[in-house]
């Protein structure tokens, strides 16, 4: 079983991820503005996680498919130590996948408004990637992101495919990308928040099955 932890703003990923995995139990956490970096934000986050820790821990793999509290390595490491089972963190999976591809120059596509989009660019640059271009789809809030037409994402990626990037990164686990991965393919590899997460879960499951 996969334990999937999400923001309450994310109605998309549970349906999409069930296209890939059969046994998924979903746990929702409250949405709070901010990035979960401040001490008080971390304390609130782990207080909430403590309430669901036992049930979440029944999963063979725990997926934390949100960015709150885990934008940076110290937050990622703290979360992985909090649980006794393997934990897949979407932000970490994205960075790992881009590095596995050997990407240095990245084209960024996000569903966000400009302010949140700029934060995403700053975030990925902080891990050493050069952003050679970007598109913001201009949507604010979970409902607006979840309702993003697939065609908008496909068209944005088509533009990115003409860039000088080594890879294309499509942000946000609320944005539906798993059903259209084949339509995003082109000369450049495409890493979406959801696809990177799913790939990491598959890797853990395969390792366990091969032991």
WOKA-V751846 format. One line per field, one symbol per residue. burial: # if it has 24 or more other ideal C-beta (glycine too) atoms within 12 Angstrom, else .. A space follows every 50 residues. Layout:
burial: ???
This chain:
burial: .######.######.##..##..######......#.....#..##.##. .#...#..##############..##..#..##.###########.##.. #.#.########...##.###.##..#.#########.##.#..##.#.# .###.###.##.#.#################..#...############# #..##......
